[in-house]
Amino acid sequence: MPMAACLACAVGRPSAASSPVDGVVSVGRVATDVTQILTIAGALTPAQQKYLLEARQMQALSFAVHIPLVCFGIGLPPLLLFVEWLYLRTRDGLYRELARRWTRVMAALFAAGVVTGTILSFEMGLLWPNFTGTFGGVFGLGFAIEGFSFFMEAIFIGIYIYGWSRLSPRAHFASGIPIAVAGFAGSLMVISVNAWMNHPSGFRLSHGEAVDVHPFQALFENSYLWHEVIHMYLAAYIVTGFVLASAYAIGRLRGRWRRYERTALAVSLAAAALASVAQVFVGDWNGREVAAVQPTKLAAFEGLGHTTTGAPVHILGWYSDGRVEYGIPVPRLLSLLAFHSTHATVEGLDAVAPAERPPVNVVRLAFQTMVGIGTLLALLSLVFLFVRARRGRLPESSWFYRALVAAGPLSVVALIAGWVVTEAGRQPWVVYRVMRTSQAVTGAGGIPVGYGTLAAVYLALAVGVAWVLRRLYQAPLDSAPLDGGASPPPAATERA
């Protein structure tokens, strides 16, 4: 039925007994309603959105703030439970003291995560209404389960915090298990949605609408999911472990090296070190999956302008006019990494139209930042693991602890760079080769104002969280006998 006929049926045609004046009034109402409908549709239409870049930057800012908090939601509860389990096993009060202090850190970061996560939820609907409206039936199940996981996590964090002196030791330990489970489940749901955006399945499009939807198949039977999940979970332990160890390394360099600090650093650094070494192999798996599913993203990693057999990797450099300039070439390495063959053919950026290519230098810089920092963290981890296994103690060199201080913030930089690779490398698609980002964005104005307000909110939140964590770090131990322990050896006796 033509649109005009539909509108006329909806509003009502004048009957045969109506006067010409009634007919004029009805036609006028139709015209008014059409105008209102077109006005509403125009407000939602993304075609004329001149703030697309600002909307993407606004979403990216929220992700950059929220994702490190997600890492602590994944990695900190299991570490905390491990320390409390050591207390139950040994009845050593130091482990209980450490678990209680880490509980306060967990609560502070969870509160900050509530703020950033709520903002992200609103942004999904407000900034990208056509995306959520078209595909909500596909990924809505994942976000629904994530919501239940969040509420379970919030409830049991409250029980865990207030149960230290109100529950038996075993009951208190049991109350912490749902926190770790909820952190795992909630993040799994979000990662499954992201994997679906990178490799969409479980539906078909009909006249611009998703039909024949199978949410479980789309989210949990997606072949692109599992390498993303493992890659992210290892990253969570890397960030959590190195950030915690970095804080205790600062104390060591300042002369605070009691048994409490040594134990806290050993536990957190062991988790980060094991995850860093494992991440090397998972990263190789990740790269091969990208090569198979998103070859254009792989070409952007390297800046490979043309399809090449035996493709090289350029370290550093700048992509321009189809080639990398000023980089250090390593022959055939890209083919070897992507397909485990030095003679494999790697698809170049020229395989797709220029409008379908991601921002190459952004993706390249982020990828090399992630890989470079990850390599340094893995090497630092090997030093720690070697000394720990061979000599049964922590390293003694002050240079090791200086490097460890830097490892904390660098791990966060690598994490954010990795997500820049994932998200910017998928562009210009919000759902890979199905919906463009420009088709998903809202047509509403006011994005620059919202962007500025959001930046101010996150700045205030960062200052508040930093103040709280600093107070927690400087707070004296609750148990005075735990303050004892050997001081670090003099600088002159330390081994390089």
PyMOL commands that set and color helices and strands:
alter all, ss='L'
color gray80, all
select helices_A, chain A and resi 3-11+20-44+52-90+93-127+129-162+169-198+215-220+225-253+259-293+295-302+333-339+349-351+354-356+360-391+398-424+437-440+447-474+480-483+491-493
alter helices_A, ss='H'
color red, helices_A
select strands_A, chain A and resi 204-206+209-211+308-309+313-315+318-320+323-325+328-330+345-346+429-431+435-436
alter strands_A, ss='S'
color yellow, strands_A
deselect
rebuild
show_as cartoon
